[in-house]
Every structure is written in structure tokens, then in C-alpha cells.
Amino acid sequence: MKSEELKKIQSPIKARYQKDPKAAIITLCAEGKIGEGISCKIETGQTLVEAGLHPATGGDGMLVCSGDLLLESLVACAGVTLSAVATSIGIKLKGGIVKAEGDLDFRGTLAMDKDIPVGFKTIRLLFELDFDENAEKIETLLKLTKRYCIVYQTIISGTEVTSKIEKRET
């Protein structure tokens, strides 16, 4: 896709949101069904994913770890955002790979030590790209990708999450 095509697609959407800011507020939803054993089945729109315990917490490795899903969401969002930004600013990418890796101390999630945080201590996001651009343009590409990637911004911002338990009607 070329920059002009992307702008043509996004221009009426931006105009609508400019005129009616509330139209830009969209609620995305995900749902999972508690499964047998210690698992949760999630429909992704294309396939069914069954998440379970990581082997480091007692899983058998046959189910997807939710930490992996988080990193995969980051890779997907960052990859799409990078492609859109590159298109928008006229960078011609020949291809590439997006990688995310994160460090966890599983003693936290296993409640072994209250001083050890639960969750990723650090996450590294890497783009290995094929391009013929100068360093300044690539720096702009990275800056804008980080700025507009929803998952990246959610992770770094400490987004408020509310939670509750309700009795399910059967």
C-alpha cells in the first residue's frame, strides 16, 4: 500500500472523529471460557487458543502461556503500526521481523516471595528490517511506531484495570 492510499482510507475516518470525538471511542472485547484443568479458551477471530500454565509454574507445555500471548500481542500491534507508519511517511520496507522477549521471575506468581513482583520485569522489542533509508528516517519510524502502538503504550503507561467477580447465570 502506498502513502496516498492509506491517507485516502484514513482521511474520512479522521474527519468523522474530528467532527464527533465520541465516535472514536471504541470498546474492544476479549472473552475466554474457563476450561478443564487449569486452562482458558480464547477465540481470536481466526482460531481458538487455549491458554494454560507455563511449564515454569507446573504446566505441561501443551497450552499457550498468557505471557507469550502478551508478547505476541505486542509483536502483532508493533508490526502493524510500524508498517502503517512506514507507509505513511514514505519508507519502503522490503520485509523484516518483529521480536519481543520478556524476563519473568516465576517465584512471584508462585507466591514464593511477596517481595518479588508478579509480571514481566523487562520487555525488549526488536525490529529487524530490510530497508534503504538513512538513520534519521529510521529513528523517526521507531519513534512514531512506539508512539502509536496501542499495546506498547498500554504496557508502558500503567493503564488502570478494574476487575470484579459476578455470578454467571446458567
C-alpha positions in Angstrom: 0.0 0.0 0.0 1.2 3.5 -0.8 1.0 6.5 1.5 -1.7 8.1 -0.7 -3.9 5.0 -0.5 -3.5 4.9 3.3 -4.4 8.6 3.6 -7.4 8.1 1.3 -8.7 5.3 3.5 -8.0 7.1 6.8 -9.0 10.6 5.8 -12.8 10.2 6.1 -12.3 8.3 9.4 -10.2 11.1 10.8 -12.7 13.7 9.6 -15.6 11.8 11.3 -13.6 11.6 14.6 -12.7 15.3 14.3 -16.4 16.2 13.9 -17.6 13.7 16.6 -14.8 12.8 19.1 -17.1 10.3 20.8 -17.2 8.3 17.6 -13.5 7.5 18.1 -14.2 5.8 21.5 -14.5 2.1 20.7 -14.6 -0.7 23.2 -12.6 -3.8 22.2 -13.6 -7.0 23.9 -12.0 -10.4 24.5 -13.7 -13.3 26.1 -12.4 -16.7 27.3 -14.1 -19.8 28.5 -12.7 -21.4 31.6 -11.6 -24.9 30.5 -10.8 -28.3 32.1 -7.9 -28.4 34.4 -6.2 -25.1 34.6 -7.0 -23.5 31.2 -8.9 -20.8 29.4 -10.1 -21.0 25.8 -9.9 -17.7 23.8 -11.4 -17.1 20.4 -9.2 -14.8 18.5 -11.5 -14.3 15.5 -9.4 -16.6 13.3 -8.8 -19.6 15.6 -9.3 -20.9 19.1 -6.4 -20.5 21.6 -6.2 -22.5 24.8 -4.1 -20.9 27.5 -2.7 -22.6 30.5 0.2 -22.8 32.9 3.7 -22.2 31.7 6.0 -25.2 32.4 7.9 -23.0 34.9 4.7 -23.0 37.0 3.6 -26.6 36.6 2.2 -26.7 33.0 3.0 -29.4 30.6 3.8 -27.1 27.7 0.8 -28.2 25.7 -1.1 -24.9 26.2 -0.2 -21.4 25.3 1.2 -19.3 28.2 -0.6 -16.0 28.7 2.8 -14.2 29.0 3.5 -15.5 25.5 0.2 -14.1 24.3 1.0 -10.7 25.8 4.3 -10.7 23.9 2.6 -11.9 20.7 0.0 -9.1 21.0 2.9 -6.6 21.3 4.6 -8.0 18.3 1.4 -8.0 16.2 0.5 -4.5 17.2 4.0 -3.1 16.8 4.4 -4.8 13.4 1.1 -3.4 12.1 1.8 0.0 13.5 5.4 0.0 12.0 4.0 -0.9 8.6 1.4 1.8 8.7 3.8 4.4 9.9 6.4 3.4 7.2 3.7 3.6 4.6 2.5 7.0 5.9 6.0 8.6 5.9 7.1 7.0 2.6 9.6 4.4 3.9 9.7 1.4 1.7 10.3 -1.7 3.8 11.4 -4.8 1.9 10.5 -7.0 4.9 11.5 -7.8 8.4 10.9 -9.5 11.6 9.5 -8.1 14.9 10.6 -9.8 18.1 9.6 -9.3 21.7 11.1 -11.1 24.7 10.5 -10.5 28.4 12.0 -11.6 31.6 9.9 -13.0 34.4 10.7 -14.3 37.9 8.2 -17.0 38.3 8.8 -17.1 42.1 6.4 -14.1 42.2 3.5 -15.7 40.5 4.1 -18.9 42.6 3.7 -16.8 45.8 7.1 -17.9 47.0 8.3 -14.4 48.0 6.0 -11.3 48.4 8.9 -9.0 47.5 9.2 -10.5 44.0 6.9 -8.7 41.6 4.4 -10.7 39.5 4.8 -9.9 35.8 7.5 -9.0 33.4 10.5 -7.2 34.8 11.6 -6.1 31.4 10.4 -6.4 27.8 12.6 -6.0 24.8 11.1 -5.1 21.4 13.3 -5.6 18.4 12.6 -4.8 14.7 15.0 -6.5 12.2 14.1 -4.7 9.0 15.3 -4.7 5.4 15.4 -1.0 4.2 17.4 1.5 2.3 16.8 4.6 4.5 19.0 7.0 6.4 19.4 6.7 10.2 17.3 9.8 10.8 14.3 8.4 8.9 14.6 5.1 10.7 14.8 6.8 14.1 11.5 8.7 13.2 10.0 5.3 12.2 10.8 3.8 15.6 9.7 6.9 17.5 6.3 7.0 15.7 5.8 3.3 15.9 6.2 3.4 19.7 4.0 6.5 19.9 1.1 4.9 18.0 1.3 1.2 19.0 -1.7 0.6 21.3 -0.2 -2.4 23.1 3.2 -0.7 23.6 1.5 2.4 25.0 -0.8 0.3 27.2 2.2 -1.6 28.7 4.3 1.4 29.4 1.6 3.7 30.7 0.4 1.6 33.6 -3.2 1.6 32.4 -5.9 1.4 35.0 -7.7 -2.0 35.1 -10.8 -2.7 37.1 -12.0 -6.1 38.0 -14.9 -7.9 39.7 -16.5 -11.3 40.0 -20.1 -11.8 39.2 -22.3 -14.9 39.5 -22.9 -16.3 36.0 -26.5 -17.0 35.0 -26.8 -20.5 33.6 
